[in-house]
Amino acid sequence: MLGRLGEAAVALGLLAVGAALKMRGTSGSHGASCYLLAVKLLAVPAAGLLAASSLGLSGVYFDTVIVFGALPTATSAYILAVRMGGDGPGVAWLVSANTLLAMLTLPVWLTIALRY
């Protein structure tokens, strides 16, 4: 029973984010949103690349560090933001934008990881 509930958690998180999403964007400034997206999709994988190479990782270990850094933000961030009294619609927009932009950046980081 708990296994089935756990399997449905990702889908329910996506439904919750989609229900809260407003097409007008975030409630804050667009500059801050772009900054957060750039940090998550560009700076975090780059930091992972530097850390993995400085630690001498190779093969699947190196690739795992890059992929984990390049993955989009989890949908559970929205649920946590709402529960803690944060900006739910803003987080929903950021999670959605992060997921959509990750479709562009993730293949780039995978290519870099395979060629490095």
VENMOTA-V802734 format. One line per field, one symbol per residue. ss: DSSP state (H for helix, E for strand, - for the rest). phi: phi as a letter, one per 20 degrees, with the letter a starting at -180 (. if undefined). burial: 1 if it has 16 or more other C-alpha atoms within 10 Angstrom, else 0. A space follows every 50 residues. Layout:
ss = ???
phi = ???
burial = ???
This chain:
ss = -HHHHHHHHHHHHHHHHHHH---------HHHHHHHHHHHHHHHHHHHHH HHHH----HHHHHHHHHHHH-----HHHHHHHH----HHHHHHHHHHHHH HHHHHHHHHHHHHHH-
phi = .ffffffefffffffffffefdffneeeffffffffffffedffffffff ffffemfbmffffffffffefffffffffffffeneegffffffffffff fffeefffffffffef
burial = 00000000000011011101100011000000100010011101110110 01000000000111111011111011111010000001111111111110 0100110011001000
